């Protein structure tokens, strides 16, 4: 179910990501809708700032430092 939510959250931002990114977020990210939404937001912001595509490597980097990308901080 979280995988479907992740796909929807990325779709709402008009971002297409690979199944590997979705699997990484679901398996290693926070297992709540709110946590997933924060992770998608952080990934989208980081990818835009770095002008990089959203990959599982970027997801690993962001999830390792999620506290840097929460709602109280900017990317």
N, C-alpha and C positions, 0 to 999 in steps of 0.2 A: 504494500500500500504506500509506503514512503517513497518508493521509486516512482510511482505514478504522480505523487505530489511533487516530487523534484522535477520531473519532466514538465509538469504544468507550470511550476514556478519559473523555470527557464523559458518556457513557451510564452508566458505572460510578458517576458522581457524581450521577446523575439530573438532568443538565443538558442541555437541548436548545439547540443553537446553530445559527445559519444556515450555509449552505454558504459564504458569504463569509468567515466566521471560519475555517472549516476550510481553505479555499483560502489565506487569508492566512498561517496557521500553517505550512502545508506549503511554500508558496513562499518565505516570508521567515524562517521559524524555523530552528532548528538541525535538521539532517537526521539525527537519530538518535532511537531510541525513548526513550532516557533524556532527551534534550533536549526532546522533545515532551511527555513526562510532566511535566517541570519547568514547561514553558510552560502546560500545562493546569492544573496546581496553582496556579501564580501567577495565572492568569486567574480561576480559581474563588475564590481568596482575595481578590483585589482587588475582584471584583464583589460579593462578600458584604460586604466592609468598606465599600465605597462605596455599597452598596445600588443598584447599577446592573446592567443586563443585560449579558451578554457580547456585545459587538459587535466588528466589525473595528476600530473606533476604539479601543476599550479594548485590543484585541490589539496594535495599533500602539504604544500608550502603554507597555504592559507589555513587549513585546519590545525596545523602545528602552531600557528600563531593567531588563533581566532580572537583572542582578547584584544589584538591590535585592530580588529575590524568589526567590533561590536557597535551598537547604535550610539555609543557615547564618543566614538572616535571617528575620524575621517581616515580614508586611505592615504 
